[in-house]
Amino acid sequence: MDSRFFAFLSRMKYIGRWGLMHSTVPENVAEHSLQVAWVAHALAVIENKFFGGNFDACKVGMAGAYHETGEVITGDMPTPIKYFSPEINSAYKKVERIAEKRILNTLPPELLCDFQPLVQPTQEEKRLVKYADKITAYIKCVEELNSNNTEFTQAQRAIEEELRAFGSPSVNYFLDTFLPAYKLTLDELTSEEK
């Protein structure tokens, strides 16, 4: 059987993000998914180490890598449209789910059980991936503002409010511990001084 699964996934690099906003550095879904994988893995580790979690951190990280799988069929729906109304959001989630199933069904049947939990993780795993997705959006805002692109000022404020409203200790830990470094220049990052 010839499988189209990874050929589908490789098309993530052609799907641009932030379509309604001017970006100084364009971002595609493949790059975004890698960042989400890093952050989702970190959130699972933080939950386990400090907040009594019991996550398979590697699985959560891989779920982050696969979290936009459906977008190779649907494209990236801009946030203002996706959340314009509950009806649109609900319909879009259904379309995403159908797209994920269609792509999963391109796998050899004996591999489906290994990939489906990554593309369609449990609710608790999905929660961490959602947090990671939102954190990477916040990071994008910080990077754009570092480049003097004020287009992202309001988005940064709104996303930070949303992140803090989650009330997640692991999200707050990540924001307080790792986010300040995103405001540093390369020289500051590589400096021995703190």
N, C-alpha and C positions, 0 to 999 in steps of 0.2 A: 504494500500500500504506500503510495506517495502521500506525505502529509504536508499540508500548507501552513501548519501552526506557526513555525518560526519564520516563515516568509511573511505571514501576516504581521507578527510582532516586529519584524525588521522595518516595517513601514511607519512605526512610531516616529522615526526621525524626520518624516515629512510633515508631521502634524504640528503646526505652530500653536503656541499658547499666547494668551493675553491679546487676542485678536482685535479687541476694541480699544487697546491702549498703545501709545507709542512707547517702545522699549529701546533703550540704548544698546542692549545686547539681546538679540532674539533668543527665545527658548523653545525647544521642541519637546514633545511628549516623552521621547526616549531619555533625554537629559533629566527632565523632571522626574521620571520614574526611578532613575538611579538615585537621585537625591532623596526621594520618598523612601526608598529601600533603606538607605543609610539611617535616616531619622526614625523610621518605624522600628528598625532593629534596636537603635539606641533607646527608644522609649520602652520597649519590652525589657531590655536589660535594666534600665532605671526602675521600672515597676518591680522587677524581680529582686533587685538589690536593696531597694530602699522602702518599698511600699507594699510588700507582701504579695507580689504578683507571682504567677506560676505559668508564664508564657514560654513557649518554644521561640526564643528570640530570632533564631535563624529562619524559622517558618514565617514569623511576622515580617521580617525583613524581605523575604521573597514575595510575600503577599503585597508588600509595598511596590516591589519591582513590577508585579503583574497587575496592579490596581487600575491601570488605564487600558487594559486589553481591549475592551469593547470600542474604544475610540478609534481603532484602525478601521472600523466600519462607520461609526457615527461621527467622527471628527470631534474636535474640542468645542463644546458648547460654552460660550462666554457666560460667566457667572450671573450677570444681570438678567440674561435671558433664562438661564436654567432655573433661577429662583424668582422669576417674575410673578408667578402664581403657583399655588399648590397643585393645580391641575397640570400645568406644564412640567413642574418638577416630578410629579408622579408618573406622567407619561414618559418623560425622558428616562427615568429609572427603569421603566419597563423595557424601553428600547435598548438601553445599555445591557440589561440582563439577557435579552434575546441575542444581542450581538456577541456577548461573552459565550453563550451556549453554542452559537454557530461556530465560533472560532475553536472552542473546546472540542466540538464534534469533528474537527479536522485531524485530531490526534489519532494514532493507532488505538483501538479500543483498550488494549492492555495497559496503556499509559494514562488513560483518562483519570483513573483514581489517584494518580500521583500529582496531576496538575490541577484538577478541579479545586482542591482545597486551597490552592494558592490564588487562583483567579476568583474564587468565591469562598473566602475565608469565613470563619465563625463570626458572630456578631461582636464578640469581645475583641477578636483580632482586627476586625474591620474598624472598630472604634479607634484602636491605636493607629491604624493606617490613615484614617480620616484626620486624626490629630497631626500626623506627620505630613499629610497633604497640605493642611492649613499652615503648618510651620514653614514648609518650603515656599508657600506663597508669600508668607511674611518675609522670609529671607530674600526673595526676589525683590520685594518692595525696598528693603534695606539696601540691597545692591544698586537698585535704580536710583534711590535717593543719594547714595554715595557718589553717583555719577551726575549729580545735580539735575536729575530728571524729576521735576515736581509733579509729573503726571501720576505718580504713585503715592503722593502724600495722603490723600483721603483713604485709599485702599489700605495703606499701612495702619492708619488709625483704626479703621473698621476691623481689620483682621486681628490686630492686637487685642481689641476689646473682646472679639469672639474667642480668641485663645484663652484669655484670662477667665472668661465666663464659663468655659468648660469645667473649671474647678478641679482640673486634673493635677495632682501633685507631680506626676512625671513630666507633664507639659511645662509646668512652672519651673521645675528643676532644669529642664532643657533650655528654656528661655533665659533663665538667670545665669546658667553656667556656660552655655555655648554661644548664645546670640551676641554678646558684646564683641566677640572677636570678629564678627562679620563686618564691623565698622572700621576695622584696622586696615591700613595699607600693607602691602607686601613687606616693606621695610619694617613696619611695626610688628607684623606677624613673626618675622624671622629674627627680630632683636632678642638678645639674651635677657634684657631688662624687662621687668614687669611694671 
